[in-house]
Amino acid sequence: MSSGQRRALAAARRAGSGTALHRKGQERSFPVSHLRNLVLVACHSVYTGLDFHESEEKSSWFLLDYQKVPGQTHSFVEHIQLGVKEAAADKDALLLFSGGKTRRDAGPRAEGEGYWLVAEAAKWYGNEEVRDRAASCLVCVAFMQDRARDSLENLLFGLCRFYELVGRYPEFVVVVGYDFKKHRFSTLHRTALRLPEEGFRYEGTPALNSGALKGEEATVAAFEADPYGCSQELVAKRQQRDPFGRLCHLPACRRCPDMAELLQHCGPQTYDGPLPWDGTA
């Protein structure tokens, strides 16, 4: 299927499935239908503390062995701050903290929820208009996405969550994370989801230890061979990060019908069916 055919089919699907925001007789309402862009913070840990003002204390986070290094918790806070800054600079952006309930020993807390509450305790780092807009639902820029188990799902489910709240897909996406994951997001995941390069930007902070860099090499190799995470290795990692059995693809397909086939796609070949952002560049 050519790119022109994909665009035409995607437009027809949008017209038929109710993706248009003001379709006559549409029953579904979207709380922030005027927003256009997505700022997505990829979360890396579960906040287990009770006082969200203690966001840089090691005891406040569930840390894996390789994360128990100086500055690790500060880097989580940096990502929260950077996400808030990006959203504050763009009045048309929705801020999404993306991360699920990934660790049984941390309890049924979502990574995204903890990041949101840290920002709340810090009064949004001098950008309280971000929280005010969220509280009043006049702009509602800050939300959580609580099911993602890896970086591909951060982005994939983030796009779906954006649609749930806005009623269309973002025109521009900014992802916040670590510098060493830029290639993974900007090249591998963006290409797998066929997001236009002109509509995507990655903002990162420095890596803190060599162990994370070595782990990234293995993860990149796995996604290069298996861009949609269907191999035994990547599926096993996702299952390990879903100790409460919360993930189910079918509801996501129903909530984001234009992404249904993409959400279920497997294989080394890039998905070539129609996508709602075809032709948006």
N, C-alpha and C positions, 0 to 999 in steps of 0.2 A: 504494500500500500504506500503510495507516495505521500509526501508531507502535505500536499494540497488536498488530497483525498481525506487524510486524517483530520485536517482542519474543518473541512466541510461536514464530515461525519460527527465531529465533536460539537459543531454548532447545532446540527440537527438534534443531537442527543440533549443538549442543553435546553433547546426549545421544547422538546417533548417531555423532559423529566422534571421541569419546574425549577431549573437552576436560576432562571431569570428571577430577579428579586420581586418585581411587582406584577407578576403574572396574574391576570384576572381570576378571582376565585381561589387564590392560593391560601391554604389554611395554615401553613407553617409560617411562623414568624421568627425573625433572626434578631437577637438583641443588639447587635452593633453593625447593622447592614451598611452603614456609610463608610466603614473602614476599608482600606485598600491594600495595605502592606503587612507583612509578618516579621516580627523580631522574635526569633526562637532561641532560647537559652537551653543548651543541652546539659542536663544535670548529671552529676557524677557521684552523688552520695546521698544517703538518707540522713536527715536531721533527727537525732534521737533525744536531744535535750528538751527540757521543759521551759527554759528561759530563752526566748529567741533573741534577747539582747546579748547573749553570750555566743555569738555566732562564730567566733574565731577560736573557741576552746576545743581542743581535741576531743574532750569528753562529750561534746555536744553532737558529734557526728559518728556514724558507723563507718569506720575506716578499714579497708582491706590492708594487708601487710605492706604492699608496695606504696600505699598512700600515707603510711606513718612516717612522714618526713617533714622537716621544718618548712613551714609556709603552705602546707597543703590546704588547711582549712581557710587560710587567707585567700587562696586562689579560688575557692568556691565563692567566697564573698565578692571577689573581683568580677566573676562572671555575672553575678546578680547585679552588681553596680553597673557593669557595662551594658547589660540588657536594659536596665532602667534608663540609662543615658541615651541609648539608641532610640528607645520609645519616646522619651521626652523630646527628642530632637525632631520627631516625625509625628505630627498630630494625626496622621492617617494610619498609624501603625498599631497593630494589636501585639501586645507583649505576651509571649507564651513560655512558661517554664515547663519543660518536657522531661518527664522521667517517672517511671512506675514504682510499684511496691516490689522492689527487687531483692530484698534480703529478709529471709525469715527471722533471723536473730535480731533484726532491727524492729520487728513488729510490722503490723499492717499500715505503715506510713509510706506515702508516695514521695519520691524525690522532689517532684514538682511542687507539692504542697509545702514542704519544708523551705524551699527557696522563696516561695511567695511570702511565707510568714516571716522569714528573715528580713525581707525587704520591708514588710509592714512594720516590724519592730524598729527598723532603722529610719522610719518615716521617709522611705523611698529616696534616701540619700540626697535630700535637698530638692527633690523633684516631686513634691507631694501632690502636684496636679495630676500625676500619673495615678495615684491612689484615689484622689477625689473623683476623677473621671470614671474610674472603675466602680467606686462606691455608688455614684449617682446613676450609673449606666447611661450617661449622656455620651460617653466615648468608650467606656469599658475596655481599657487597653490591657489589663492584666488578668490572665487566666492561667489555669494549669492543665496539663495534659498528662494523665496519670497511668498510662498503660505501656509506654514505650520501654523496651528492654535492651535495645542497642541503638547505635547511631542511625542506621537506616530507618528504624521505626521512629526515632525522634523526628526525623524529617517527614517520613511518610504519614505518620499519624498526626503530626503537626499540621500538615496540609488539610487533612480530613477535619481536624478540630477547628481550623480556621473557617472551613465551609459551614460547620455546624453553627458557628457564632455569627458569621457574616453573610452567608448565603451565596457566596461565590469564592473563587480561589484567589490567592494573593497575586498582585501585580509585581511585587518585589519581595524577596526573602533575604533577611539577614540572619545568619546563624552565629551564635556566640559560643566559644569553647576554648580548647587549648590549641596553640599554634601547630603542634605536630599532627593535629587531626584535619588540618585544612585540606590536604590532598584527598583524604577520604570523603569529606563532605562535598568540596567544590568540584571534584572531578568524578569520583566513583559514584557516589549517591546521586549527585545532580544529574549525571549522564544517565544513570539507570532509570530515573524518574522523568527524564527528558525535560527538565526545567531549563528555560533559556539562560544562557550564560550571562546575557546582559541584565537579567533580572535577579541576579544572585550575588551575594557578597558574604564573605566569612571574616569574622573578627576574632582574633585569638590572643591568648596570654601565654607566656613562656612555660615550657615543660619544667618539672621540678626534679626529676630523677631519670637516670638512664634506663631503669627498669620499664618505665612507661614507654620510652622510645622503642625498646626492643619488642615490647608487646604490640606496639603499633605496627611494626614491620610484619608480624605474623597476621594481624587482623587485616591489614591492607592486602596481603597476598590471598587471604581467604575470600575477601570480597571481590578481588580481581577475577578469581576463578568462578565465583558464585555471587554475582551482583545483587541477587534478591534474597540471599541468606537462606537458601533451601537445603544446603548440604548438611550432612550429619553433624559436622563440627559446629556450624553456626546455629543450627536448630537446637542442639544440646545446650549451647550457651544460653539461648533464649529460654529454654525450659528451666534451666537453673535459676534464671532471673525472674521467674514467675512462680515463686513458692506458694502463692495463695490462689493460683489457678484462675486469675482474673481475665486473661485474654481470650477473646473469641472473635474470629474474623467476621462472622456473619453479621453481627450488629453493626460493625463498622461499614460493611458493604451496604447495608440498608440506609445508614445515616448519610453516606457519601456515595450515592449510586453511580456517579460519573467516574468514580475510582474503583468500582467493584472488581473489574477484571485485573487492574493493576495490583490491587491488594492480594489477589490470589495467584499472581503470575510467578512462575518458577523457571529456572533454566539459565544457561549461560548467555543466551541471546537477549538483546535489549527488547523490551516490550514494544511491539509495533502497532498496537491498537490505538484508537482515538483517545485523547486526553483532553480534559477541559481547558488546559492552558496552551493547547496547540495554537500557534499563530499569534501568541501574545507579545512576542519580542518585537 
